[in-house]
Amino acid sequence: MDTLLLIKAAIMGVVEGLTEFLPISSTGHLILAGSLLGFDDAKAKVFDIAIQTGAIFAVILVYWQKIRSTVVALPSSRQAQRFALNVFIGFLPAVVLGLLFGKYIKAHLFTPIVVATTFILGGFVILWAEKRQSAHVRVQTVDEMTPLDALKVGLVQCLAMIPGTSRSGSTIIGGMLMGLSRQAATDFSFFLAIPTLIGAGVYSLYKERALLSMADLPMFATGLIFSFISAWLCVRWLLRYIASNSFVPFAWYRIVFGIIVLVTAFSGMVNWVDS
């Protein structure tokens, strides 16, 4: 296996892990990083989706106690049953709309310019959501959510099919706009990520299996390992951060980063469009 390819896989894994659960779009960062690294062919696109599984293992590890207690209590606890049902309800819209529109979106919207534009728009949405958050909280924890809350968050999650929007950003900020506390919206976003990203990874690997061979295993393993480690560190940090901080810094990061991409693209400094 080419050492340079493994280094690229490691870099992409770190990018995935650090950005998957922040409201800044992992897909957008992976597209841009892949453009710069020359790691953006058909196999690389499968790789980008597959290494999300490493980040999900990190979430499962961090939330293991809640996941385990829910599974154990499912046969007898109405609260556990409602929580599991909410996750399932939130997951369904992504399955349906992903199957209907996923191919079209990948063919036409996975470009750095689209990513930059959605970065900027998403930043302004976060600023708006944070401004109205304190006066509209009605759900403090994920256990207080109703099936209708879960469905709404699941529908908002589908916006993340547009690259640069951010799955975490859509679910967290969307949840906040619907009355969830910052903590509840973040927790439910993480739980919703488990079936969503595992399903996307398995489906992508199966669908594009003809592109892959055993020779690709070291590359995928490297990406998964680095994605897992960086995501584990990121999730633990984020849960501490949101206890006393807002998402406003991420909003400004999105806006500034999106502007930089647009300026470099249109000035010809970086050939984002043809990457």
Secondary structure as GFF3:
##gff-version 3
##sequence-region A 1 275
A	DSSP	alpha_helix	3	19	.	.	.	ID=ss1
A	DSSP	alpha_helix	26	37	.	.	.	ID=ss2
A	DSSP	alpha_helix	42	50	.	.	.	ID=ss3
A	DSSP	alpha_helix	52	62	.	.	.	ID=ss4
A	DSSP	alpha_helix	64	73	.	.	.	ID=ss5
A	DSSP	alpha_helix	78	108	.	.	.	ID=ss6
A	DSSP	alpha_helix	112	133	.	.	.	ID=ss7
A	DSSP	three_ten_helix	142	144	.	.	.	ID=ss8
A	DSSP	alpha_helix	147	157	.	.	.	ID=ss9
A	DSSP	three_ten_helix	158	161	.	.	.	ID=ss10
A	DSSP	alpha_helix	167	177	.	.	.	ID=ss11
A	DSSP	alpha_helix	182	207	.	.	.	ID=ss12
A	DSSP	three_ten_helix	209	211	.	.	.	ID=ss13
A	DSSP	three_ten_helix	214	216	.	.	.	ID=ss14
A	DSSP	alpha_helix	217	241	.	.	.	ID=ss15
A	DSSP	alpha_helix	248	267	.	.	.	ID=ss16
###
